[in-house]
Amino acid sequence: MKKLAKDFIEFSHSSKSVFHAVENTAKILSSKGFKEIFETEKWELEKDGKYFFKKNNSALMAFTIGSGNLQEKGFKITGNHTDTPGFRIKPSPEMLENGYLRLNTEVYGGPILNTWLDRPLSIAGRVVVKSKNIFQPKTVLVNINKPCLIIPNLAIHQNREVNTGFELNKQNDTLPVLSLVNNELEKKNFLLKLIAKENNLKVEDILDFDLFLYEFEKGTLVGLEEEMISAQKIDNLGSLFSGLHGLLEATDFSGINVLACFDNEEVGSSTKQGADSNMLLNTLERISISQGLSREEFLRTLSSSFMMSVDGAHAIHPAQSQKTDPILKPKMNGGIALKVNANQSYTSDAQSLSVVKQILENNEIPYQYFVNRSDMRGGSTIGPISSTHLDINSVDLGLAMIGMHSIRELCGVEDFANLKKLIKGFYSL
């Protein structure tokens, strides 16, 4: 279990941005015999074949074709997302004042802002550079692999209210310091020059960028028995990593196993690479077409399919237990969290929960329920969003964690291993 947890910490640490997370996933798949295919090409898929494709370099679909009649065995899908709340760098971001060069950023999703303060930070993402085809410029993944940024706190002597409740202003208080400079000339194109220098590029070739801040320090196991994982991006690279290894380890399965890794869940999923697109639906239909199925046969296949939306849940907090439901109190290392909501923020219902419970029990995996307090609004997942495009039986579940959307989240080592075990068991059916 600890080896899997440490492997995840390495994966999370090396996935500096959403683009790096997808690239790391693609490299692992390729090393295990998966063939990369492309949306622009005709898909000629073989039985027992293993395939994947990337979209926007920030989303990925991987699938394996098993035995049996597809219309009877259907698709077994796990869905997760690749993105994480944080800070995105704006265009022309350099801001010089009082000798400090700061970067103009905007908040992506809903991070816990104060967890980003006073930590060594860096920059990663992608730049798009010129190519011979104007409609297909080249994408280059970039990473300033050193602690070059910090968002400094204000001293308590100048902010006496900081420990009694102080709201950070997203346009002023959370902009990172990049350097100490003395004149406007040093400021001009400072970031692009830095990116070009660190990645052996020409500034004049860079057309645009999608760059994000990330925590420079690596996660770790914590606790007296190293029973907890403290790391970046457990939400939701923890689900992606578990799903990936469950897919790789599944054996003797029927139907088609699909690992769906969407982008932009943290900002509503309404993008071409998000769960609120037809990316998954189109993928499943193209797979069916490649297997010689008609439209009616494809729809019959969907009715025989099942999807697990895998995302984080809230474990009971040691200092704030009143924030949890008075009866159902999920604990770290207490089992897989089955997520239920009356207003369908989660896609689970009695039918889909009954399916996944049997998989859990057959694999001797503990589980627990997660529901929000009735007087508190919770988050949502890709589950109900995907269900609006795919009318298949589906369930929401995931890791019980503390500090969701903090720069450092916390979950249990045993739960992490059991999540991979569950997905492997699901894919092995």
Sequence and secondary structure as in RCSB ss.txt:
>XXXX:A:sequence
MKKLAKDFIEFSHSSKSVFHAVENTAKILSSKGFKEIFETEKWELEKDGKYFFKKNNSALMAFTIGSGNLQEKGF
KITGNHTDTPGFRIKPSPEMLENGYLRLNTEVYGGPILNTWLDRPLSIAGRVVVKSKNIFQPKTVLVNINKPCLI
IPNLAIHQNREVNTGFELNKQNDTLPVLSLVNNELEKKNFLLKLIAKENNLKVEDILDFDLFLYEFEKGTLVGLE
EEMISAQKIDNLGSLFSGLHGLLEATDFSGINVLACFDNEEVGSSTKQGADSNMLLNTLERISISQGLSREEFLR
TLSSSFMMSVDGAHAIHPAQSQKTDPILKPKMNGGIALKVNANQSYTSDAQSLSVVKQILENNEIPYQYFVNRSD
MRGGSTIGPISSTHLDINSVDLGLAMIGMHSIRELCGVEDFANLKKLIKGFYSL
>XXXX:A:secstr
 HHHHHHHHHHHHH  SHHHHHHHHHHHHHHTT EE  TTS     TT EEEEEETTTEEEEEEE BS HHHH E
EEEEEE   SEEEEEEEEEEEETTEEEEEEEEES   GGGGTTS EEEEEEEEE  SSTTS EEEEEEEEEEEEB
     GGG TTTTT     TTTTT  EEEE  SHHHHTTHHHHHHHHHTT  GGGEEEEEEEEEE S  EEESTT
S EEEETTIIIIIHHHHHHHHHHH  S BSEEEEEEES GGGTS STTSTTSSHHHHHHHHHHHHTT  HHHHHH
HHHT EEEEE  EE   SS GGGS SS    TTS EEEE  TTSSS   HHHHHHHHHHHHHTT  EEEE   TT
S     HHHHHHTT  SEEEEEE EEESTTSSSEEEEHHHHHHHHHHHHHHHT 
